[in-house]
Amino acid sequence: MSRGDLGFPTMRNPRRKILLLTLGLVLFNLACTANTPPPGGDKLTLPRQVFLVRHTEREVDGEDPPLVAAGEARAQALAEALRDAGITRIVTTQWRRTRDTAQPLAKLLRIMPQVIPVHDGKARENIDETAAAVRRYPGETVLIVGHITVTGVIAALGGPRLPTICDNVYSDLFLFTPAAGDGGLTHMHYGAAEDISPRCRISRPMD
């Protein structure tokens, strides 16, 4: 089973146990490399760990559409995957699809998500504002539920620059340890399997 497909196990083991075991190993390995601050960043003013996902499947029509049944199921899968990950803060945008994606985990952990509004045509500003908000949680473990540009927050926090998530992909789960810099990124998948085309598989940073 490849590292990038940990949410889609082909073995008969329970999916959540596999993902949690992997997260445990990843967190241990990253803790061993987290003593070097990333270029241009002070590790004392950065969160300890940052999980990042795009919102789950939603209705196509409407100004602020709700999740569809598949999206609701994936949101529940996210809560199951991250319930024991030590998350202390949750950040969403103002749109219903991100708030509803975060809701099952927020309810489980009794966390009130922080809403960072995003604005059309201002992707760079939206990324910077989200990164600035996350920096206000030094030493904490944060979940960010955003949109297809959520990968930009990783670079804004000192990590590698990744492409935006393809519009038809919802299963990406990123774990970034800012203190480890470029080496602090792990890419996983969670929830129901998707048929992801090669061009949409985020496997390496952009040139």
N, CA, C and O of each residue as an XYZ file, in Angstrom:
828
protein
N       0.863     -1.198      0.000
C       0.000      0.000      0.000
C       0.888      1.232      0.000
O       1.765      1.356      0.855
N       0.679      2.151     -0.945
C       1.545      3.315     -1.067
C       1.213      4.362     -0.037
O       0.094      4.422      0.475
N       2.210      5.197      0.267
C       2.032      6.224      1.282
C       0.937      7.194      0.924
O       0.235      7.696      1.802
N       0.781      7.469     -0.377
C      -0.210      8.452     -0.789
C      -1.632      7.931     -0.818
O      -2.556      8.711     -1.050
N      -1.844      6.645     -0.593
C      -3.180      6.076     -0.670
C      -3.619      5.482      0.655
O      -4.374      4.509      0.679
N      -3.156      6.052      1.757
C      -3.409      5.467      3.061
C      -4.878      5.498      3.450
O      -5.300      4.728      4.313
N      -5.656      6.361      2.838
C      -7.077      6.388      3.140
C      -7.867      5.361      2.357
O      -9.055      5.171      2.618
N      -7.231      4.688      1.395
C      -7.909      3.735      0.552
C      -7.273      2.366      0.709
O      -6.746      1.837     -0.270
N      -7.295      1.769      1.889
C      -6.595      0.501      2.088
C      -7.194     -0.616      1.252
O      -8.412     -0.717      1.103
N      -6.309     -1.462      0.705
C      -6.768     -2.619     -0.042
C      -6.822     -3.846      0.856
O      -7.388     -4.869      0.472
N      -6.236     -3.754      2.054
C      -6.290     -4.849      2.994
C      -7.628     -4.833      3.720
O      -8.423     -3.910      3.538
N      -7.881     -5.841      4.535
C      -9.165     -5.968      5.199
C      -9.190     -5.254      6.542
O     -10.215     -5.285      7.223
N      -8.097     -4.612      6.947
C      -8.047     -3.895      8.212
C      -9.008     -2.716      8.188
O      -9.255     -2.152      7.122
N      -9.558     -2.326      9.342
C     -10.423     -1.145      9.394
C      -9.674      0.095      8.903
O      -8.518      0.319      9.262
N     -10.346      0.888      8.084
C      -9.704      2.051      7.461
C      -9.185      3.038      8.483
O      -8.081      3.560      8.332
N      -9.956      3.301      9.513
C      -9.542      4.302     10.495
C      -8.296      3.859     11.243
O      -7.427      4.684     11.526
N      -8.190      2.579     11.570
C      -7.014      2.095     12.300
C      -5.749      2.269     11.470
O      -4.697      2.629     11.996
N      -5.858      2.013     10.175
C      -4.708      2.169      9.298
C      -4.281      3.629      9.234
O      -3.094      3.941      9.338
N      -5.258      4.528      9.060
C      -4.933      5.942      8.958
C      -4.356      6.468     10.257
O      -3.405      7.249     10.238
N      -4.923      6.050     11.402
C      -4.422      6.521     12.685
C      -3.035      5.982     12.968
O      -2.200      6.698     13.520
N      -2.768      4.735     12.604
C      -1.426      4.190     12.773
C      -0.425      4.963     11.939
O       0.678      5.265     12.394
N      -0.814      5.279     10.723
C       0.058      6.053      9.846
C       0.301      7.439     10.414
O       1.435      7.916     10.435
N      -0.774      8.094     10.880
C      -0.609      9.419     11.464
C       0.327      9.372     12.661
O       1.142     10.275     12.851
N       0.216      8.321     13.470
C       1.094      8.205     14.613
C       2.545      8.100     14.209
O       3.407      8.743     14.808
N       2.829      7.291     13.190
C       4.196      7.156     12.706
C       4.701      8.456     12.092
O       5.853      8.842     12.292
N       3.827      9.130     11.341
C       4.218     10.394     10.725
C       4.533     11.438     11.783
O       5.551     12.125     11.698
N       3.664     11.561     12.780
C       3.887     12.548     13.835
C       5.176     12.270     14.589
O       5.893     13.203     14.951
N       5.481     11.000     14.832
C       6.716     10.650     15.522
C       7.926     11.037     14.685
O       8.870     11.638     15.197
N       7.902     10.694     13.390
C       9.033     10.997     12.526
C       9.234     12.491     12.348
O      10.369     12.967     12.318
N       8.128     13.241     12.229
C       8.253     14.676     12.049
C       8.734     15.351     13.321
O       9.448     16.352     13.260
N       8.353     14.819     14.467
C       8.825     15.387     15.727
C      10.344     15.300     15.833
O      10.980     16.152     16.453
N      10.918     14.266     15.224
C      12.371     14.091     15.273
C      13.103     15.088     14.387
O      14.298     15.325     14.566
N      12.382     15.677     13.424
C      13.025     16.624     12.501
C      12.534     18.043     12.702
O      12.819     18.914     11.880
N      11.814     18.293     13.761
C      11.152     19.592     13.949
C      11.986     20.589     14.730
O      11.460     21.593     15.211
N      13.283     20.327     14.864
C      14.124     21.233     15.641
C      14.723     22.349     14.805
O      15.294     23.294     15.351
N      14.600     22.253     13.478
C      15.151     23.279     12.602
C      14.041     24.152     12.067
O      13.156     23.648     11.376
N      14.049     25.472     12.363
C      12.976     26.342     11.882
C      13.031     26.504     10.383
O      14.118     26.483      9.807
N      11.887     26.665      9.729
C      11.855     26.834      8.281
C      12.422     28.179      7.894
O      12.402     29.112      8.697
N      12.941     28.302      6.649
C      13.472     29.576      6.196
C      12.419     30.667      6.294
O      11.278     30.479      5.872
N      12.804     31.800      6.849
C      11.898     32.936      6.935
C      10.836     32.801      7.989
O       9.925     33.628      8.034
N      10.905     31.792      8.851
C       9.874     31.619      9.871
C      10.481     31.315     11.216
O      11.542     30.698     11.299
N       9.820     31.741     12.266
C      10.235     31.467     13.633
C       9.350     30.363     14.172
O       8.138     30.545     14.286
N       9.935     29.212     14.509
C       9.120     28.079     14.921
C       8.349     28.359     16.201
O       7.371     27.671     16.493
N       8.777     29.366     16.976
C       8.069     29.698     18.207
C       6.750     30.410     17.934
O       5.899     30.487     18.821
N       6.566     30.930     16.727
C       5.330     31.634     16.384
C       4.500     30.852     15.371
O       3.598     31.406     14.742
N       4.804     29.572     15.215
C       4.093     28.742     14.257
C       3.354     27.619     14.972
O       3.764     27.192     16.052
N       2.268     27.140     14.377
C       1.583     25.991     14.974
C       2.473     24.758     14.926
O       3.385     24.671     14.103
N       2.206     23.819     15.801
C       2.987     22.580     15.842
C       2.682     21.700     14.638
O       3.597     21.199     13.984
N       1.415     21.514     14.347
C       0.984     20.708     13.210
C      -0.194     21.409     12.544
O      -0.996     22.065     13.209
N      -0.289     21.261     11.216
C      -1.426     21.812     10.482
C      -1.972     20.739      9.546
O      -1.262     20.258      8.664
N      -3.224     20.369      9.740
C      -3.931     19.506      8.805
C      -4.711     20.400      7.851
O      -5.292     21.403      8.264
N      -4.723     20.033      6.577
C      -5.430     20.839      5.578
C      -6.255     19.939      4.668
O      -5.764     18.929      4.164
N      -7.515     20.318      4.463
C      -8.386     19.612      3.522
C      -9.220     20.636      2.753
O      -9.444     21.760      3.205
N      -9.661     20.211      1.597
C     -10.673     20.968      0.882
C     -12.030     20.532      1.438
O     -12.151     19.439      1.992
N     -13.042     21.373      1.294
C     -14.391     20.961      1.683
C     -14.792     19.704      0.926
O     -14.203     19.385     -0.107
N     -15.781     18.995      1.427
C     -16.213     17.751      0.788
C     -17.246     18.032     -0.308
O     -17.557     19.187     -0.596
N     -17.767     16.974     -0.909
C     -18.673     17.104     -2.052
C     -19.899     17.943     -1.712
O     -20.491     17.789     -0.644
N     -20.271     18.821     -2.620
C     -21.402     19.720     -2.382
C     -22.283     19.808     -3.614
O     -21.926     19.346     -4.697
N     -23.457     20.421     -3.414
C     -24.370     20.671     -4.536
C     -23.681     21.597     -5.534
O     -22.841     22.415     -5.158
N     -24.043     21.463     -6.796
C     -23.420     22.279     -7.838
C     -24.061     23.656     -7.917
O     -23.364     24.653     -8.107
N     -25.370     23.722     -7.773
C     -26.089     24.978     -7.959
C     -26.276     25.720     -6.640
O     -26.244     25.131     -5.559
N     -26.472     27.025     -6.763
C     -26.746     27.845     -5.596
C     -25.560     28.708     -5.204
O     -24.410     28.362     -5.476
N     -25.846     29.836     -4.561
C     -24.787     30.765     -4.155
C     -23.948     30.186     -3.019
O     -22.734     30.388     -2.977
N     -24.588     29.471     -2.102
C     -23.874     28.878     -0.969
C     -24.427     27.464     -0.753
O     -25.131     27.217      0.226
N     -24.110     26.538     -1.665
C     -24.757     25.225     -1.669
C     -24.327     24.345     -0.495
O     -23.206     24.467     -0.002
N     -25.218     23.462     -0.051
C     -24.905     22.529      1.032
C     -24.150     21.313      0.506
O     -23.974     21.156     -0.702
N     -23.712     20.469      1.407
C     -23.073     19.222      1.023
C     -24.124     18.240      0.497
O     -25.283     18.267      0.912
N     -23.698     17.382     -0.417
C     -24.538     16.270     -0.836
C     -24.290     15.110      0.125
O     -23.454     15.209      1.024
N     -25.024     14.003     -0.070
C     -24.892     12.863      0.840
C     -23.454     12.344      0.901
O     -22.957     12.006      1.975
N     -22.790     12.284     -0.258
C     -21.399     11.817     -0.279
C     -20.494     12.758      0.502
O     -19.546     12.321      1.154
N     -20.788     14.047      0.433
C     -20.000     15.021      1.188
C     -20.222     14.899      2.679
O     -19.281     15.037      3.461
N     -21.450     14.642      3.082
C     -21.741     14.453      4.501
C     -21.024     13.216      5.031
O     -20.500     13.217      6.145
N     -21.008     12.155      4.214
C     -20.318     10.927      4.621
C     -18.819     11.156      4.729
O     -18.177     10.633      5.639
N     -18.252     11.936      3.806
C     -16.818     12.212      3.864
C     -16.486     13.099      5.064
O     -15.430     12.935      5.675
N     -17.360     14.025      5.404
C     -17.136     14.856      6.588
C     -17.103     13.999      7.849
O     -16.304     14.247      8.752
N     -17.967     12.997      7.909
C     -17.950     12.066      9.041
C     -16.659     11.261      9.045
O     -16.094     10.996     10.107
N     -16.189     10.871      7.863
C     -14.930     10.125      7.760
C     -13.756     10.983      8.229
O     -12.818     10.477      8.845
N     -13.813     12.278      7.936
C     -12.756     13.179      8.403
C     -12.731     13.235      9.927
O     -11.666     13.208     10.544
N     -13.910     13.312     10.521
C     -13.992     13.332     11.985
C     -13.426     12.054     12.586
O     -12.720     12.101     13.594
N     -13.729     10.918     11.977
C     -13.210      9.646     12.463
C     -11.691      9.581     12.320
O     -10.995      9.084     13.206
N     -11.187     10.088     11.196
C      -9.747     10.021     10.942
C      -8.947     10.909     11.889
O      -7.830     10.563     12.272
N      -9.517     12.056     12.265
C      -8.743     13.053     13.023
C      -9.181     13.207     14.474
O      -8.679     14.093     15.166
N     -10.081     12.393     14.949
C     -10.602     12.561     16.306
C      -9.501     12.443     17.363
O      -9.588     13.074     18.416
N      -8.464     11.640     17.093
C      -7.387     11.431     18.059
C      -6.076     12.076     17.621
O      -5.010     11.706     18.114
N      -6.144     13.034     16.701
C      -4.932     13.659     16.160
C      -4.455     14.838     17.000
O      -3.441     15.452     16.669
N      -5.155     15.165     18.066
C      -4.722     16.251     18.943
C      -5.085     17.636     18.458
O      -4.463     18.615     18.872
N      -6.074     17.742     17.594
C      -6.461     19.045     17.053
C      -7.073     19.925     18.139
O      -7.962     19.499     18.876
N      -6.580     21.155     18.222
C      -7.061     22.104     19.224
C      -7.746     23.320     18.604
O      -8.435     24.064     19.303
N      -7.563     23.528     17.303
C      -8.190     24.661     16.608
C      -8.679     24.200     15.249
O      -8.083     23.324     14.622
N      -9.768     24.798     14.806
C     -10.308     24.526     13.479
C     -10.581     25.855     12.789
O     -11.164     26.763     13.381
N     -10.158     25.965     11.539
C     -10.343     27.186     10.751
C     -11.127     26.841      9.484
O     -10.781     25.891      8.781
N     -12.173     27.600      9.192
C     -12.949     27.422      7.968
C     -13.101     28.771      7.271
O     -12.632     29.797      7.764
N     -13.758     28.752      6.125
C     -14.158     30.007      5.491
C     -15.620     30.281      5.857
O     -16.211     29.553      6.654
N     -16.189     31.321      5.277
C     -17.569     31.670      5.601
C     -18.577     30.800      4.862
O     -19.763     30.818      5.191
N     -18.126     30.041      3.871
C     -19.055     29.295      3.039
C     -19.520     28.017      3.730
O     -18.761     27.347      4.431
N     -20.781     27.708      3.510
C     -21.426     26.582      4.203
C     -20.689     25.258      3.981
O     -20.594     24.437      4.894
N     -20.169     25.052      2.770
C     -19.529     23.772      2.471
C     -18.302     23.512      3.345
O     -18.024     22.363      3.688
N     -17.559     24.573      3.711
C     -16.405     24.358      4.598
C     -16.866     24.192      6.042
O     -16.329     23.365      6.779
N     -17.850     24.973      6.441
C     -18.334     24.871      7.826
C     -18.977     23.513      8.088
O     -18.799     22.928      9.156
N     -19.739     23.009      7.088
C     -20.390     21.714      7.258
C     -19.378     20.567      7.204
O     -19.583     19.533      7.841
N     -18.304     20.738      6.460
C     -17.252     19.711      6.429
C     -16.583     19.598      7.794
O     -16.275     18.497      8.252
N     -16.362     20.726      8.433
C     -15.693     20.735      9.737
C     -16.617     20.363     10.891
O     -16.145     19.973     11.958
N     -17.936     20.480     10.688
C     -18.878     20.382     11.795
C     -18.819     19.071     12.592
O     -18.837     19.118     13.822
N     -18.748     17.896     11.931
C     -18.710     16.667     12.735
C     -17.519     16.601     13.691
O     -17.676     16.209     14.847
N     -16.329     16.981     13.218
C     -15.156     16.965     14.091
C     -15.244     18.054     15.144
O     -14.894     17.825     16.302
N     -15.708     19.242     14.758
C     -15.845     20.338     15.717
C     -16.803     19.964     16.840
O     -16.550     20.262     18.008
N     -17.898     19.313     16.484
C     -18.868     18.876     17.493
C     -18.254     17.817     18.405
O     -18.432     17.857     19.622
N     -17.531     16.873     17.809
C     -16.914     15.797     18.579
C     -15.892     16.334     19.574
O     -15.831     15.885     20.718
N     -15.086     17.303     19.128
C     -14.017     17.847     19.969
C     -14.447     19.070     20.769
O     -13.681     19.594     21.577
N     -15.679     19.520     20.537
C     -16.208     20.702     21.229
C     -15.339     21.934     20.974
O     -14.948     22.656     21.891
N     -15.058     22.137     19.694
C     -14.265     23.284     19.256
C     -15.147     24.202     18.420
O     -15.855     23.738     17.526
N     -15.109     25.479     18.700
C     -15.811     26.461     17.874
C     -14.863     26.908     16.763
O     -13.862     27.564     17.049
N     -15.151     26.571     15.506
C     -14.244     26.946     14.415
C     -14.108     28.460     14.270
O     -15.048     29.214     14.524
N     -12.921     28.881     13.858
C     -12.690     30.281     13.517
C     -12.979     30.456     12.032
O     -12.480     29.686     11.211
N     -13.769     31.445     11.682
C     -14.141     31.693     10.293
C     -13.261     32.810      9.726
O     -13.245     33.932     10.234
N     -12.531     32.472      8.660
C     -11.723     33.459      7.938
C     -12.386     33.697      6.585
O     -12.294     32.835      5.711
N     -13.047     34.830      6.381
C     -13.741     35.067      5.113
C     -12.788     35.078      3.929
O     -11.676     35.596      4.023
N     -13.225     34.509      2.822
C     -12.467     34.567      1.577
C     -13.272     35.365      0.562
O     -14.496     35.463      0.658
N     -12.571     35.932     -0.409
C     -13.215     36.811     -1.383
C     -12.824     36.386     -2.792
O     -11.664     36.061     -3.044
N     -13.779     36.386     -3.704
C     -13.532     35.997     -5.086
C     -12.456     36.882     -5.715
O     -12.433     38.096     -5.513
N     -11.573     36.252     -6.473
C     -10.541     36.989     -7.187
C      -9.385     37.440     -6.325
O      -8.527     38.188     -6.794
N      -9.336     37.009     -5.076
C      -8.252     37.420     -4.175
C      -7.622     36.196     -3.511
O      -7.499     36.128     -2.288
N      -7.224     35.225     -4.350
C      -6.676     33.971     -3.826
C      -5.436     34.212     -2.974
O      -5.299     33.620     -1.903
N      -4.531     35.072     -3.436
C      -3.300     35.323     -2.696
C      -3.593     35.950     -1.342
O      -3.032     35.542     -0.325
N      -4.472     36.942     -1.335
C      -4.846     37.588     -0.071
C      -5.525     36.604      0.875
O      -5.272     36.619      2.080
N      -6.394     35.741      0.323
C      -7.090     34.761      1.153
C      -6.107     33.790      1.800
O      -6.244     33.455      2.977
N      -5.124     33.343      1.036
C      -4.108     32.429      1.562
C      -3.306     33.095      2.669
O      -3.074     32.500      3.722
N      -2.882     34.335      2.429
C      -2.078     35.050      3.418
C      -2.860     35.297      4.706
O      -2.305     35.187      5.799
N      -4.136     35.629      4.584
C      -4.944     35.874      5.777
C      -5.137     34.596      6.589
O      -5.130     34.627      7.819
N      -5.310     33.476      5.892
C      -5.454     32.203      6.602
C      -4.165     31.831      7.313
O      -4.194     31.405      8.467
N      -3.026     31.989      6.631
C      -1.736     31.688      7.250
C      -1.490     32.584      8.459
O      -0.978     32.131      9.484
N      -1.860     33.862      8.332
C      -1.680     34.783      9.458
C      -2.528     34.368     10.647
O      -2.087     34.469     11.792
N      -3.739     33.904     10.385
C      -4.619     33.453     11.471
C      -4.035     32.233     12.164
O      -4.074     32.132     13.390
N      -3.494     31.309     11.383
C      -2.930     30.081     11.946
C      -1.700     30.386     12.788
O      -1.450     29.708     13.784
N      -0.933     31.391     12.404
C       0.252     31.759     13.184
C      -0.102     32.268     14.576
O       0.760     32.347     15.451
N      -1.349     32.607     14.776
C      -1.764     33.057     16.105
C      -1.985     31.892     17.068
O      -2.388     32.094     18.213
N      -1.718     30.668     16.595
C      -1.883     29.482     17.428
C      -0.551     28.741     17.578
O      -0.461     27.567     17.216
N       0.479     29.402     18.101
C       1.789     28.747     18.216
C       1.723     27.505     19.099
O       1.098     27.507     20.159
N       2.381     26.446     18.636
C       2.450     25.219     19.407
C       1.205     24.362     19.381
O       1.172     23.308     20.016
N       0.162     24.792     18.650
C      -1.090     24.040     18.624
C      -1.211     23.209     17.339
O      -0.416     23.361     16.411
N      -2.204     22.343     17.303
C      -2.485     21.521     16.128
C      -3.790     22.014     15.519
O      -4.836     21.995     16.168
N      -3.719     22.452     14.280
C      -4.818     23.172     13.636
C      -5.329     22.395     12.422
O      -4.541     21.830     11.663
N      -6.629     22.371     12.248
C      -7.249     21.864     11.021
C      -7.765     23.047     10.221
O      -8.504     23.881     10.746
N      -7.380     23.122      8.951
C      -7.884     24.135      8.032
C      -8.783     23.452      7.008
O      -8.346     22.536      6.312
N     -10.023     23.888      6.913
C     -10.949     23.391      5.891
C     -11.188     24.537      4.925
O     -11.820     25.536      5.270
N     -10.677     24.384      3.713
C     -10.770     25.473      2.750
C     -11.307     25.022      1.410
O     -12.220     24.200      1.327
N     -10.719     25.578      0.361
C     -11.178     25.328     -0.999
C     -10.019     24.760     -1.818
O      -9.043     24.289     -1.235
N     -10.095     24.790     -3.142
C      -9.064     24.159     -3.961
C      -7.701     24.830     -3.803
O      -6.681     24.239     -4.158
N      -7.670     26.049     -3.279
C      -6.410     26.770     -3.082
C      -5.821     26.565     -1.695
O      -4.846     27.228     -1.344
N      -6.388     25.663     -0.897
C      -5.916     25.493      0.480
C      -4.452     25.051      0.527
O      -3.769     25.286      1.524
N      -3.967     24.417     -0.534
C      -2.568     24.009     -0.564
C      -1.614     25.202     -0.501
O      -0.466     25.056     -0.082
N      -2.081     26.370     -0.911
C      -1.231     27.556     -0.867
C      -0.836     27.948      0.539
O       0.195     28.593      0.734
N      -1.632     27.574      1.520
C      -1.315     27.903      2.910
C      -0.041     27.187      3.351
O       0.708     27.704      4.180
N       0.206     25.998      2.800
C       1.418     25.256      3.151
C       2.652     26.074      2.788
O       3.568     26.212      3.599
N       2.679     26.614      1.577
C       3.807     27.441      1.155
C       3.900     28.712      1.990
O       4.996     29.157      2.331
N       2.750     29.295      2.317
C       2.741     30.525      3.115
C       3.294     30.298      4.519
O       3.750     31.241      5.165
N       3.256     29.049      4.994
C       3.787     28.717      6.312
C       5.211     28.187      6.248
O       5.755     27.736      7.257
N       5.822     28.239      5.057
C       7.216     27.832      4.926
C       7.435     26.480      4.299
O       8.558     25.978      4.305
N       6.374     25.861      3.745
C       6.506     24.545      3.138
C       6.614     24.612      1.631
O       6.745     25.696      1.063
N       6.559     23.452      0.970
C       6.672     23.415     -0.489
C       5.449     24.013     -1.171
O       4.359     24.065     -0.601
N       5.656     24.461     -2.402
C       4.577     25.050     -3.189
C       3.901     23.955     -3.998
O       4.530     23.322     -4.845
N       2.619     23.733     -3.735
C       1.860     22.687     -4.401
C       0.820     23.285     -5.342
O       0.400     24.426     -5.156
N       0.405     22.524     -6.346
C      -0.674     23.017     -7.221
C      -1.996     23.053     -6.477
O      -2.142     22.440     -5.419
N      -2.952     23.772     -7.034
C      -4.290     23.766     -6.454
C      -4.906     22.381     -6.644
O      -4.495     21.625     -7.524
N      -5.879     22.062     -5.824
C      -6.553     20.766     -5.909
C      -7.526     20.786     -7.083
O      -8.231     21.773     -7.294
N      -7.563     19.705     -7.838
C      -8.503     19.626     -8.961
C      -9.936     19.747     -8.454
O     -10.254     19.312     -7.347
N     -10.790     20.338     -9.272
C     -12.142     20.651     -8.846
C     -12.972     19.410     -8.517
O     -13.928     19.495     -7.747
N     -12.615     18.254     -9.092
C     -13.401     17.037     -8.853
C     -12.747     16.104     -7.828
O     -13.126     14.937     -7.739
N     -11.778     16.594     -7.059
C     -11.082     15.780     -6.057
C     -11.382     16.336     -4.668
O     -11.240     17.534     -4.423
N     -11.797     15.450     -3.763
C     -12.181     15.878     -2.422
C     -11.463     15.107     -1.312
O     -11.638     15.423     -0.136
N     -10.670     14.115     -1.661
C     -10.123     13.200     -0.656
C      -8.734     13.563     -0.151
O      -8.209     12.868      0.719
N      -8.121     14.624     -0.665
C      -6.772     14.986     -0.230
C      -6.754     15.386      1.243
O      -7.604     16.152      1.699
N      -5.785     14.865      1.974
C      -5.555     15.230      3.369
C      -4.073     15.499      3.531
O      -3.251     14.602      3.343
N      -3.725     16.733      3.880
C      -2.336     17.120      4.061
C      -2.041     17.329      5.542
O      -2.867     17.853      6.289
N      -0.853     16.910      5.946
C      -0.351     17.172      7.290
C       0.975     17.882      7.141
O       1.907     17.348      6.540
N       1.068     19.093      7.689
C       2.288     19.892      7.567
C       2.798     20.277      8.947
O       2.045     20.758      9.794
N       4.094     20.058      9.157
C       4.776     20.479     10.377
C       5.667     21.664     10.019
O       6.742     21.461      9.455
N       5.260     22.890     10.328
C       6.009     24.067      9.900
C       7.474     24.072     10.336
O       8.334     24.523      9.580
N       7.770     23.585     11.524
C       9.143     23.619     12.012
C      10.078     22.730     11.206
O      11.297     22.878     11.289
N       9.522     21.808     10.427
C      10.342     20.911      9.618
C      10.529     21.406      8.192
O      11.222     20.757      7.408
N       9.933     22.536      7.835
C      10.101     23.100      6.505
C       9.591     22.189      5.407
O       8.564     21.530      5.564
N      10.322     22.153      4.277
C       9.885     21.359      3.132
C       9.749     19.880      3.466
O       8.946     19.176      2.853
N      10.530     19.402      4.436
C      10.469     17.999      4.802
C       9.323     17.658      5.732
O       9.173     16.504      6.133
N       8.515     18.643      6.080
C       7.454     18.421      7.058
C       6.089     18.150      6.471
O       5.087     18.259      7.177
N       6.020     17.795      5.185
C       4.728     17.592      4.537
C       4.450     16.114      4.278
O       5.294     15.397      3.739
N       3.262     15.672      4.669
C       2.783     14.326      4.345
C       1.433     14.461      3.646
O       0.554     15.190      4.105
N       1.283     13.747      2.529
C       0.052     13.790      1.737
C      -0.650     12.451      1.847
O      -0.057     11.413      1.553
N      -1.907     12.463      2.268
C      -2.710     11.254      2.412
C      -4.058     11.458      1.749
O      -4.340     12.522      1.198
N      -4.887     10.423      1.808
C      -6.271     10.506      1.351
C      -7.167      9.927      2.433
O      -6.735      9.091      3.227
N      -8.408     10.370      2.461
C      -9.339      9.866      3.472
C     -10.720      9.702      2.839
O     -11.011     10.260      1.782
N     -11.556      8.924      3.513
C     -12.925      8.746      3.057
C     -13.033      7.818      1.860
O     -12.110      7.058      1.568
N     -14.162      7.882      1.169
C     -14.424      7.014      0.027
C     -13.395      7.242     -1.075
O     -12.973      8.370     -1.327
N     -13.001      6.154     -1.724
C     -12.009      6.238     -2.795
C     -12.552      7.025     -3.986
O     -13.750      7.020     -4.268
N     -11.637      7.694     -4.670
C     -11.982      8.459     -5.873
C     -11.123      7.985     -7.034
O     -10.006      7.507     -6.839
N     -11.651      8.122     -8.238
C     -10.885      7.821     -9.438
C     -10.169      9.106     -9.846
O     -10.705      9.925    -10.593
N      -8.945      9.264     -9.338
C      -8.197     10.502     -9.550
C      -7.282     10.348    -10.751
O      -6.443      9.448    -10.778
N      -7.431     11.211    -11.741
C      -6.604     11.137    -12.945
C      -5.160     11.480    -12.604
O      -4.917     12.188    -11.626
N      -4.196     10.997    -13.384
C      -2.782     11.269    -13.102
C      -2.467     12.756    -12.962
O      -1.654     13.136    -12.120
N      -3.094     13.591    -13.768
C      -2.768     15.015    -13.714
C      -3.267     15.669    -12.429
O      -2.824     16.763    -12.078
N      -4.192     15.002    -11.720
C      -4.739     15.567    -10.505
C      -4.120     14.956     -9.240
O      -4.504     15.315     -8.126
N      -3.179     14.049     -9.407
C      -2.525     13.448     -8.244
C      -1.388     14.355     -7.801
O      -0.384     14.500     -8.499
N      -1.556     14.958     -6.643
C      -0.518     15.868     -6.133
C       0.554     15.017     -5.477
O       0.409     14.585     -4.334
N       1.629     14.783     -6.211
C       2.679     13.885     -5.716
C       3.990     14.591     -5.438
O       4.852     14.044     -4.751
N       4.160     15.813     -5.967
C       5.418     16.521     -5.734
C       5.179     18.015     -5.856
O       4.201     18.442     -6.470
N       6.073     18.821     -5.268
C       5.922     20.276     -5.357
C       6.048     20.770     -6.798
O       6.611     20.089     -7.656
N       5.526     21.939     -7.041
C       5.641     22.562     -8.350
C       7.067     23.044     -8.572
O       7.764     23.384     -7.616
N       7.508     23.076     -9.838
C       8.841     23.568    -10.159
C       8.920     25.073     -9.992
O       9.975     25.665    -10.220
